[in-house]
């Protein structure tokens, strides 16, 4: 129930909508949200993996593009990530202003158009331009999707659902690996046709997801804060009726209300002050997690095929088999470990997954340097590393989407994703392509060690600063900026010090 009063600065609303959403049992309706919103990461995984696996074919004569393998795994990869960073910031701000639903429809449409036009590349500049624009659309998805998921999924399931959805990137990677094998088979497709069909398929899948998303509602939490509480009430009541009909029994009463002063927008100054003054330690945590995982994943994802062909003489048409195995290991990490983030807790699981993946990567680098690995055993090592790293990387998105106030959520996701990924995701592919391109074992070992060191450093930061957000409502973790003074005093009394205290409580 929502009650309202008119105050000097706008409507003051007391509502139990967040509590009603958090007390819902898991239902078919929640599966609709997961499918409608989460499947986009499959497309992201498909995009990234396909490009990495077809790099050698694109650089061969007859591909239809005058481009080198280094340009594909280096420049094109960096432009894709740069586009994602710019897109995250651009669309992230609009997500907080215009709403989650409008933006996750627009950004997917941008992705669809850009990836379709990539299939028609006739020159290097065209290919690079639309790799950037494809990333531009995907970057906006990160902010809009993670915001909507966290605000619609009940608190007791939020951690595992968010991790598994972000981890579904690797299902796309499996598909991209296997698809690249088919596309690179010149007995089936001509050298200048197969790779184009992979991008065209991505556009078709995006269209299907776009149609499914029409049935996903706007976040009632966002509506409530932006003066559309009647619409929020209708949506939540409709969800409750649907869940009650499925379960065949009344829902338990919701416990807890929050009073807010409704407003349309929050200024950049308020966002900056909130993130960097009230929640300084959380900001350090977000940067650390994103930089560590971004460098590791973007570097390795775009460079693994080149390592196999250069150091182990694996034919370019067969690298997809190895990557499919690694991608499955990545998906099983969040799938099998996700529940522990809601039970054992965020701090223990985030720090341990980062540290374990970093230590295992150091071990892999040592074995690679000794010449003790084959293509198969290197793949096995990477499966072990990325089983833990994938859960940790997914938890970075979960962390920044739940530890800052509602009004800054999408922009916070965008900001930390953009800066963290720019540091690790742009420099990573460029550096990694340069190091592996020398053909020297020592250079590749150095790249492994840099990634391992950054993951371990982020794990240590998480051990001290990670927020115990498991099974807590978003409003309890970080009280909305629009909350009434009495509500906000529970968290922010005494300036930023209590907010920081809550961050590590």
Secondary structure, 3 states (H helix, E strand, C coil): CEEEEEECCEEEEEECHHHHHHCCCCCHHHHHHHHHHHCHHHHHHHHHHHHHHHHHHHCCCCCCCCCCHHHHHHHHHHHHHHHHHHHHHHHHHHHHHHCHHHHHHHHHHHHHHHHHHHCCCCCHHHHHHHHHHHHHHHHHHHHHHHHHHHHHCCCCCHHHHHHHHHHCHHHHHHHHHHHHHHHCCCCCCCCCCHHHHHHHHHHHHHHHHHHHHCCCCCCHHHHHHCCCHHHHHHHHHHHHHHHHHHHCCCCCCCCCCEEEECCCCCCHHHHHHHHHHHCHHHHHHHHHHHHHHHHHHHHHHHHHHHHHHHHHCCCHHHHHHHHHHHHHHHHHHHHHHHHHHHHCCHHHHHHHHHHHHHHHHHHHHHHHHHCCCCHHHHHHHHHHHHHHHHHHHHHHHHHHHHCCCHHHHHHHHHHHHHHHHHHHHHHHHHHHHHHHHCCCHHHHHHHHHHHHHHHHHHHHHHHHHCCCCCCCCHHHHCCCCCECHHHHHHHHCCCCHHHHHHHCC
